[in-house]
Amino acid sequence: SPSSCFTDIFLLFQMTARSTQHTLWARLGMLYFNYNTDGYDGDAAEDHKSQDGSETMPFIDESPTMSPSLCARGPDGEAISPIPPEGLLPGVKGSGDEEELVLSGFLASEEIYIKQLEALLLPMRPLKATATTSQPVLTIQQVETIFYKIQDIFEIHKEFYDSLLPHIQQWDEKVAVGHLFKKLASQLGVYKAFVDNYKTAVETAEKCSQANTQFQKISEVSVGLSLSLSRTRATLLYKPIDRVTRSTLVLHDLLKHTPKDHPDFPLLQDALRISQNFLSSINEEIDPRRTAITTPKGEARQLVKDGFLVEMSEGSRKLRHVFLFTDLLLCAKMKKTSAGRQQQYECKWYIPLADLTFQLLDDSDVCPHIQVLPEHEIEEIKIKISVIKSDIQKEKKALKGQSRNVERLRKKMNEQESWLLLHSPTIPFRIHNKHGKSYLFLLSSDYERSEWRESIQKLQKKDLQTCQLSSVELQVLTSSCCKLRTVHNIPVTSNKDDEETSGLYGFLHVIVHSAKGFKESANLYCTLEVDSYGYFVSKAKTRVFRDTIEPQWNEEFEIELEGSQCLRILCYEKCYDKTKLNKDDNEIVDIIMGKGQVQLDPQTVQSKNWHVDVIEMNGIKVEFSMKFTSRDLSLKRTPSKKQSGVFGVKISIVTKRERSKVPYIVRQCIEEVEKRGIDEVGIYRISGVATDILALKAAFDTNSKDILVMLSDMDINAIAGTLKLYFRELPEPLLTDRLYPAFMEGIALSDPAAKENCMMHLLRSLPDPNLITFLSLLEHLKRVADKEPINKMSLHNLGTVFGPTLLRPSESEVTKGHITLASDIWSHDVMAQVQVLLYYLQHPPISFAELKRNTLYFSTDV
């Protein structure tokens, strides 16, 4: 009879499945190739439901942040070697060729995947056979719906496997396989049809299992199809689309190990582009649903925002991953897991949004003291990171460079960057619950603090009810965070692939023109932030434009970029009326009227022309222009064609003309800074307005009679910037090209007595104008550093600012090989330049009193 016939066929299917290694249905949920820690696994099937409780496609991570590595798991969950055992792939001897190893591992996984598809098709055939009988288990339409396109997918991969296997068996570096991968990618339309049918297939299988006892028994006996068990059901029906994700990651890895001149390279690029576009199109459709999870109570909870924040916990800084859901805020810690195991989170605390507030419940509750590291320690870490980056690049370029050394350096850089990310944030972001418990985060950017606050306040406008999670519910929610998160890695450069852009290094010139869209007159100003070393830093600030709805700043700034990819502009209302001030963790802050950001596209900003743009923010439009200058150009010492001025003119010519040992511009700028800028926070570090600096430059170049008036009226940061610009534009460094190699050798000496002898001898070897100018600058910088508790500028900070400016050789010396390329500013050479100046600041060779007694210092006829 049809029923007995079906039973016989089905028993045969069972025996086949049991006798075939790696194709047992019970093991399919465990056997998968894990290219990154975010891969889908069977235990998460419960999480992939929409708000109405129906199954949805899990989100696909089509943009891996690290190079994928092949790793299979066995039944016990332990990692299996990515390289197939000897004999599995005839002809593969383990030659050590990276591309061959990647392909060998992938081929082994492809074989397993084909067997999975075969096993999935086995019940389809007897089900189809009985569908046309008088006692069908399922209708033909139900069978076709549940197994839609699986036969086509099987045939595509079988053909791909059969074509690829001979190439791997007879592998050599000239073998071309790119056309096979491109053909496979071109057939992804079949997968699109499968994806579109996914939800319907799962729902149909579920209904058939509930309505048909015979089909339910088959599901239970087979274990693998297990359509009545939602965990395994989602795993199995997800297998085909999961394979596209894995194939895409393999393409990503293959490109890394394929020379650009190999015939496969453009074909693999095309295949990767097609695959990534396909996965992106799928994500666009499922993205609104991917963050939805269903709790045991049937409540829908949506992930709105997540990211890494620094929390002050028990007096120390801790890196946390914070998740904002539609009804609560959860703070989690990443657990340490062994290599190859999926990442897991541990919940540290959570607050229902209905119970969360930003204001202190008790005004007597004082914000704890935030320990801030001296800025020179931060700068030293940045220099170390840059040196490691330089070493990595040198290692890669070396013919005999070992990948082991590169990995060691990457690990070292990751440690330094993680330390920097943990210790650099200082802006407080404090939240409280109704029970009086407070939590304090530290952020590096006011932009970021505003985003978190606005996201929470937007959700709080809804009718929220307080919730209390049971331990089971909290565990389920915390476990889901790995799959729901949108930020997968700590934002450090060591977590990026080599192909990813490293950002811009150089100087970004930004003119903030004007703003429109304000409804009421206000006192308005803007700040500029750029990313650097994984976090954002405020770099510049316009002057306050008072009582207006259309501020016209037209101020230009020069911002140093260190691997930057994004520019942020924040528009504030300056509050003078204390009754209208906002209070944030006992900190007086101005009101953010709007904020926006723009990506720094190298092709756009590196144009010689200014690029005009507009950022729209909360109905406000801020107009600005920007232009990028690489370090090679911006740090170039170019002699001035007009020898009658002071900028770009040799110091000996200027002092001879002025009949003084110290240029007038140096004396006047130092005097003005000491008169009213020595207590200014960040003096010499904060950028002055570029237009003001250029105005002062023109005045000094033309020996204008209005110089003293201009200096007394000008912003102090512009005066400090003018002094730095003067030394930067000297055609020869203040410490001279001739002595530069000797300074580099002297600072490297390990014996203190020998170093002192050498450094003092070199100083006495300087020409008189250079020596006296340098000594007067040293005395000035020491007085600035004496005010460090107020101005936050230590000797280390000042050494970092002025070291390269005073020592960096002229262009002619660069070609002699004395220094590295200017684009590699934080190199060993620059670190040495900083150390030279720092040495003299810490070991002053002459007192200011002695210097002043030198009659050559001042001129009676300037």
N, C-alpha and C positions, 0 to 999 in steps of 0.2 A: 504493500500500500504506500501511498505518498508519504504518510507519516513515518513508517518504518524505513522507507528509502532515505528520508531526510536524516533519521537517527543514525543509520549506517554511515552516511556521508559525513555527518557531524562527528561521529566517533573516530572516523579516519582522520578528520581534521585535528581532533584532540591528540591522537597518537603522534601525528606529524609534528605538532607544536611541541609536545613533550620531548621528542627525540632530537629536536633541532636546538643546538646551543645558541643562546642570545636571542631566541625568538619566542620564548615562553611568555605568554601574556602576563603572567604574574610579575615578570621581571622588566616588562617594558617601561613601567613607571620609574624604574631606577636606572636603566641603561640609557644614558644620553651623553652627548659630547659637550662638555662645559667649556665654552670659549671665553666666557667671562662670568663673574659672580652673579650676574643678573639674569642668567638663563632661567627659563620657566621650568618648574618641576611639578610633579604630580601632587605633592602635598599641598599645593596652593590653589587647587581647583575651586575650592569653596569661595576663594576670594574673588574669582572672576565672574561676578554677577552684577547685573545692572540694578538700578534702584527698584525695579519691579520684581527682582528676584530671578530673572531669566539669565541664561548663560550669555557671556559676551566673549569676544576675542581678547585674549590677554595682550597687553601692550608689547610692542616689539622694539627692542633697543637696536636701532640700525646705525648708531654712531658710537662704536666702541672707543673708550678713552685710552685703552692700552692695547698693545699688540696681543692678539689672542694666542693662546697656547692650547694645544690639543690635550685633552684629559678626559678619559672615560671613567665611569664609576661601576664598580662591581656590585653584587647583591648586598654586600656588607657596608656599602657606602664609601669604601676606601677608594682612593684614586688608583687607576690602572695606568700603566705606562702608555704614553701617547703613541709610541712607535710599535707597530704590530710585531709580534714575536716572529723569530726567524722561521721561515717556511710558510708563513701566512700569505706573504706576497712573493711568489717565486721571482728570483732575479734581483731582489733588493738586498744588497749586502751591507747596507749601512755605511755608505761612502763618506758620510759627513757633510754632504751637500745639503744646505739648509732647505732649498726648494724641494729637493727629493724627499727629505724627511717630512715636510709639511704635506706633500702630495701622498706619501705612503700612509700617513696617519689618516688623512682625509678619505683615502680609498677604502681603508679598513672600516671607517665609520659609514661610508656609503654602502658597503656590503651589508652591514647590520641593518641600515635603514631600509634597503630593498627587501630583506627578510621580514622586517616589521610590516612592510606594505603587503608582502605575500601572505603573511599570517592574517592581516586585516581583511584581505580579499577572500580567504578560505571560507568563512561563514556566509559570505555574500553569494557564492555559487549555489550551495544547497538551498539557501533562502529563495533565490531566484527560481530554482528548479521547482520548488513546491508552490510558488506564487501562482502558477497557471493550473494547479490541480484543484480538486474539489475541497481539499482541506489545507489551504495556505496558512503558513505561519504569519507572513506579512504579505501585503499587496505588493504588486510590482512597483507601484509608485512609491510606497514606503521604503522599499529596498533601495530604489534608485536615489531617493532623497538622502537616506542615511549614508550610502556609499558613493555619493556623487563625486565624480572626477578622480576617484582613487585609482581606478584602473589606468586612466590616462597618465596620472602622475607616476605610477609604477613603470609603465612602458618608457616614459621619458628618462627616468633614472636608470633603468636597466640598459638602455641604449648608451647612455653616458658612461656607465660603469664598464660595459663591454668594450667601449672605444678607448677609455683611459687606461685600463689594465695593461694592455700590451706595451704602452709607452713607459709605464713604470717598471715593468719587468725588464725592459731593455733600456734603462735610463742612461743618458749622458747629457752633458750641459747643452747640447745642440737640439735636444728633443723639444718640440713645440706642442703645447697643449692648450694654448690660449683660445684657439678656435672652438675647442670643445666646451670650455666654460662660457664663451660668448653665446654659443648655440643654446646651452642650458638656460642662460639668462633670458634669451629671446623667447623662451617658451613659458615665461612666468604668467602669461595670460590664463593658463590653466589653473594656476594657484589663485589668481584673482577670483575666478569662478568658484573655486573651493571655499575661499574666505567668505564670499557673499552668501554662500549657502550654509556656512558653519552653524549659525544660530538655529536655523531651521532644522538642520540635521540633528543637533543635540536635543532640541525640543521634541522632534518626531520620535527619536529613540526613547526618550523618557516616557512619552505617552504610550508608545507600543509596549514598553516594559510594564507599565502599570495596568494596561487593558488586556494584555495577552499573557496568561500564565505560562504558556509553553515557551514564548520568547523570553520571559523573565527567567525561567529555569535554564534556558540556553545561556543567557547572560551570566547567571550565577555559576554554572558549570564551567564555562569557558574562562571565567575570572578576568581574562584579558579585556574582552569587549566590555564586560561588566557595566552595561548601560544603566543598570539600576543603582550603581555606586558612582556618585557624582565625581569623586576624586579621580578615579582611574579613567572614567569616561572622558573628562576634559583633557587628560594627558594624551590619550590615544588619538582622539579626533584633532588634537592640536599638532600632532607629529608632522604632518606635511608642511604647515607654515613655519613650524619651528626649524625645519630643515633649511628653508630659505635663509633664515637668520644665520644659521651655522655656515652655510655656503658663502654668504656675504662676508663673514668674518675670515674665512679661509682665503677668499680673494684679497682681502685686506692684508693678510699675512704673506700671501704669495708675492704681491707687489713689492713688499719690503725686501724680498730676497731675489727679485728679478732685476737684472741690470737694465737700465733705460734703453740701451741699444739692442736688447734682445727682441726678436720678432714678437714674442709673447706679450711684451710690456703694453703696447697700445690696445691689444685685444683684451687683456686682463683689466685694463683701465675702463674700457667700454662695458665689460661685463659687470664690474663693480658699480659703475654709474647706473646701469640699468637696474641692478639689484637694489641699490640704495634708494633710487627713485620709487621703485615698487613698494619697498617697505615704508617709505615716507608717505606714500599715497594711502596705504593701509592705515597708518597711524592717524592721519588726518580724519579718517572716518571713525576710528575707535577711541581717539584721544579724550573726548568728553566723558567716556564711560570708564576709562582705564583707572581713574582714581577713586572709583566707587567701590566700597566694600560693604558687605552685609554682616551685621553683628548677629549673634545667636538670638537676640530679641527681634530680629527682622528690621532693625533700624538702618537707614541708609546713611553712610558717613563718607563725605567727599574730602579728598586731600586738595587743599587750596594753594599751599605754599610750603616749601621746605628749604633748608639750607644749613650750612655749618656756622655756628656762632660760638664765641668764647664766653663761658659762664664763670663767674666768680663763685666758687664753692669752697666753703671752709677756709677762706683766706687765700686760696690758690686758683690759678687759671686752669680751666678744663675745656677741652674742645668737645662740643656737643653737636648732634644733628637734631635740629628742631623741626617739628612737623605741625603745621597749622591745618586742622580739619575744620569742617563746617560747624562743629559744636564744641571743640576743645583744642587746647594747645598741649602738645606732648614733647617732652625733652628726653632724648635718648642718647645712650653711649654705645659706640660700636664695640662689640665684643671681640676679643682676640681669638682668631680661629687658625687652625693649622692650614698649611698650603693646600689649595685645591678644594677646601670646604666652603660652602656658601656662607656669606657674611650674615651675621645676626646682630640684632640690637637688644640692648637692655634698657628698659624704661627707668629713668631716674625720677621723674615726677610728671604729673599732668594737671592742668587746670581747666575745668569747664568754662567756656567763654562767658556763660551767664554769671560766673563768679569772678571774672577777671577785671581788674581795674588798673589804671596807670598812676593815679594820684595816691599819695600816701594817705592811709587811713588815719594815722596819728601824726600830726605835724612835728611832734617831738622825736619821731623816728628819723634818725639821721642816716644818710647814705654812708656806707662804709668807705673808708679811705682806699683809694685805688692806687696801688703802687705802680708807678710808671718808670720804666727803665730809662737810663740816660740815653739820649739820642745817639751818642757815639757808639754805644754797643749795638744799636740797630744798624747803624751804618757799617760797622765792622762785619756784621753778619752778611749784609748785602754784598760787601766786597768779597767775602769768602765764597758766596754763591756764584758771583760773576767769575771768579778765578776757576772754580770747579767747572762752570759752563765752558770756559775757554779750554780747560784741560780735556773735557769730553770731545770738543771739536777737534783738538789736536790729535787725540787718540784715534778718532774715526778716520782722520786724513792719513795717519801713519800707515805705511804699507804693511807693517808687521803688528799693527794694533790688535790687541786681543779683546774680544767682546767681553771677557771676564772683567777686564779693567774698566770698561765702559759701565758695566752693571754695578761695579763697586763704587764708581764715581757717582752714578745716578742715585744709588742708595744714600751716599753721603750728602748729596745735594738735597734729597728729599728730607733728610733729618734737619738740615739747616733751614730749609724753606718752611717746614712744619713748625719749627721753633719760632721763626719770624712771624708766621701767621698767628701763633698763640700769644706772643708777647707784644705785638705792635698796636692792637686796638685799644683805644682809651675813652671812646665816647660811651657814656652810660645809657643803658636801656633797661629800665626797671619795671617789673610787673608785680602785681599783688593779687592775692585771692581774698575772699570775704572773711576768711578765718584769721587774717592778719599775717599770713606767711608771705614773704617777699623773695623774689629771685632777681638777680642782677646779671645782665649780659653786657659785654663790652664789644662795641662795634668800631670799625675804622672810618665809617662814613656816615654823615648825617643823612645822606640820601637813603642808605640802607635802613637806618633807624626809622625814617619817615615811612618807608615802604611797609615795614612790619606793623607799625602802628596803624597805618591806614587800612591794611588788609584785615586786621583784627576788628577795628571800629566798624568797618563795612559789614562784617558778619554779625556784629553785636546789634545792628539796627533791626535784625530779624527777631521774631518772637522765639527766643531761645529758652529752653528749660535746662535747669541744672541736672547733671547726670553723675551717677556713682557707678563706676565700672567694677564688676567682680574680678577676681584674680584671673579667671578663665578668659573673660572678655578683654582684659588688659593684655593678656598674653597673645590672644588672637590679633588684636590691633597692632601690637608691637611687632609681631612676626610679619604682618602685612607690609610694614614700612619698607622692607627691602625691595618689594616688588612695585610699590607705589611711588617711591621717591623719584624726583626729577633731577636732583643733584646727586651724582653717583660717587664723586671723588673730591677730596680736599682740593681746593683751587690752587694747586702749585704746578709750576712748569714741568717738574719731574714726572707728573702724571700724564703729560701730553705726549702724543706720538711725534716722531721726528718730522712727519709731513705737516703737522699742524703749525700754523704761523706762530712765531716766537714773539710777535708784536714789534713795535717800532722803538728804535733806540736813536735818540737825537733830541732835537728841540722843536716843539710845536708852538708856532706863533698864532695866538688867538686874539681877535679884536671883537670885543663885546659891543655891538653897536647900540641897540635900543630894544625896548619891549613895549608891546601893546596889549590891550584887552583888560586892563584893570578897571573896575567899576567905580572905585573911590580913590581919591588922592591918598598917597602914602609915602613913607620914606623907604626907598627901595634900593637894593643892591643885589649883586650876583656873586656866587662863588663857583670856582671851577675845580672839578675833581678828575683825576685819571687813575687808572689801575696800575699797580706796580707790585711785582712779586706776589701776586695772588690776592691783593686787597687794594681798596681805593684810598687815596690820600688827597686831602684838600691842598691845592697848589697855588691858587690866586683868588683875589677878592677885589671887586670894583669899589669905587667910592660910593657913598650913600647919596642918591639923588633925592632931594627933599621935596615933600608935598607935591606930588605929580601923579598923573595917570599914564604918562608917556615918557618914561625916563630915556635920556639920550646920553649914554655913557661914552661911547666911542673910545674905549680904552684898550690898549694892546698889551698883551702879556707874552712873555717867553717862558714856556713850561718845559722842563726837562722830562723826557720820556725814558723809562727803563723797562722795555718790553711791554709797552702799553698798547691796548687794543680798543679802549673806549674812553670817550670824553663825556663827563656829566656836567650839566649846568643846573644850579639851584638858584631860585629867585626868592629873596627874603624881604619881609617888611621889618625895618629896624624899629624896635620899640623903645621909646623914651619915657612914655607914661608908665610908671611902675604899677599902676592899678590894672593895666592891660597885659602885663607880662604873663607868659606861660611858665609854669613850673614843672620841670622834669627832673626828678631825683635831686631836688634842692639845687638844680642848675638853672640859671636864668638863660633862656634861649629866645631868639627872634622867631617870628612866625614864617614858616615856609609857605610861600604863596603858590609855588609851582616848581616842578622839577622835570627834567628830561635828559636823554642821553643819545649819543650818536656814535656809531662804530667808526673807528679810525681805519678806513680803507687805504692801504698803502698806495694804490694806484691813483686815488683821488687826491690825498693830501700831499703826496710827493711831487705834485705838479709845481712848476715854477710860479704859477699864478695863484692868487688867492682864491679859495673856494668859499663862496657865500652860501650860507645855509640858515634854516629857521627851525627852531625846536618849539613844538606846541606843547603846552603844559597847563592843564586845567583851564582852558579857555584863554590862556596867556600865550603870546608869541614872542619869543626872544630871537632877534636876528644877530648873527655873528659870522665872522669870517675866520678861516684858518689856513695855515700853510706850514708844511713840515720841512725841516732842514736836517739832513743827516749829520752825524757827528763829524764825518770826513770834511764837510763844508763848514759847519758851525764852529769847529775848533781850529780851523785853519788860520795861521797867523799870516795876514796879508799886509805888506807894507803900504802905507798911504802914498798916493801919488802927489799929494800936496804936503810938502815938508814944512809949510808955515803953521800947521796946526799942531795938536799934541797927540791925538789918537792915531795909532799906526805909524808913529814916528819914533825913531830910536831915542832911548832915554838920555843918552849922552848929548844928542842934538838939542833936545828940549831944555835940559838943565844948563847947557852952555848959553843958549839964547836967553834964558831967564836969569842967568848968573846965580844959580842956586844948585845945591847938591840934591835937593828933593823937589820934584815937579810941583808947581803951584796947585794943580788939580788934586794931587795926593794930599797935600797939606790941608786944603780947604775942605775936602770931603771928610777927612779924619776929624777935623775940628768940629764940623757940623754934626757928625754922628755922635761924638762924645758930648756935645752940648745938649742934644735932645733925643738921641736915638739909642743910647747905651742901655736903657731899660726896656727897649722895644722887644717884645717876644719874637724870636726868630730873625733878629737883625742879621743881615747878610745871607740868610737862607730863604726868606720870603721874597718872591719876585716883586719888583717894582713895576709900575705902569710903564710899558715900553715907550709910549709917546713922550712921557716925562723924561725918561733917560735919554732919548734922542734929542730932546730940546736942550738938556744940559750939555750933551756931547757937542752940539752945534755951538753953544755959547762958549765953551772952553776952547773949541777949535778956532773960533773967530776972536777970542780974547774980548768978549763982550763986556761992556761996562756994567751990565745989569746982572752979572754973575752972582754977586753977594745977595742981591735982592731975591733972585730966583732961588738960591740955596735956602734962604730963610723961609720962603713960602712953599717950597716943594716938599712932597711926601718923603719921609726919611728913608723909606725902602727904595725910592727912586735914586736918592743920593748914594746909598750903599751899592745899588746896582750899577751906577755910573763908575764908581771906583773899581768894581770887579771888571767892568767892561774895558776900562783903561788898561788894566794889566793883561786882560785876555787878548787885546788887540795889539799889544806891543809886537813889533816885527821879530824881536828876539826875546825870549823869556827873561825875567828879571835876574835869574841866577845863571843866565847865559848858556848858549849852545855849547861853547867850548868846554865848560866845566860839567855839563850834564852827565856824561858817562862816569866821571869821577864821583859825583854825588851819588849815583846809583850804586857804585862799588863801595863807597864809604858807609852808606846806611846799612849795607848788607854785612858789615864786619861784626863778628860775634864778641870780640874782646872789647870791653868798655873803654879801656885806656886808648887802645888803637883807634877806636871809632871817634873818640873825642879829639884826639890829635889830628886825625884826617879831616873831620868836619870843620874844626876851627881853622885849619890851614886853608881849606877850600874857601871859607868865608873871607879870609884875608886876601885871597887871590882875586876877589871880585873888583871891578873898577869902582872908583869912589862913588859916583852917583848911584850905582846899583847897590853897593854896600850900605850907604847911609839911608837910602830909601827903604831897603829891606829891614834895617834895624828899627827905623821909625814905625814901619808897619807892624813889626813884631811887638813893640811896646804897646801900640794901639790895640792889637788883638788880645794881648794879655789883660789889658784893662777891661775889654769887653767880656772876657772869660771870667773876670773877677765878679761880674754881675750875673753869673750863671743861674743862681736861684731865682732871679727875676726874668732874665731874657732867654733862659733855657739854651744858651749857646756855650758849650764847653770848649776846651782846647781841642778836643777830638773833632767836634763839629766844625770849628773854624779851620782846622787843618784839612778836613775833607773838602770844604768850600774853596779854600785858597791854594791848596797844594798843587793840583794840576794847572791852575791858572798861572802860578809863578814859575813852574818848572817845565811844563810841556814844551818840547823843542819846536823850532820853526819847521816849516815844510821841507826845507833843504836837508835837515837832519833826519827826517822820517825816512827819506830815500836811502840814507846811509845805513839803515837797519838798527838804529839806536833804540827805536820804540816800535811797538806793534801798531796795527792800523788804528786810526782814531775811532772807528766804529766799535772797537772793543775797548771802550773807555775804562771799564772796571777790570783792567788786566793787572798782571803782576807789576807792570811799569807804573800804573796809576797808584797802586797801593804803595809802592816805594816813594812816589812823589809826595803822597800824603804823609808818609813816615818822616821824610826829610824835614818838612815844615814843622811837624809835630815835635821832632827832636829839638829844633831851635826854640820852639815855644816853651819846651820843658827845661831847656838848658840855655838860658839867655846869655849871649856872649858879652853884652855890654848893657849898662843901665841907661835909662832915659836921661838921667841927670848928666852923665858923662857925654851922652849924645848931644844934649842941648848946649853943653859948653863948647862943642865944636863950632867955631865961628862960620864954618862953611855951610852949616845946616840952613840958616836963614839968610835971605838976601835983603839988603836995604833998598834994592832997586829992582822990583819985580814989575 
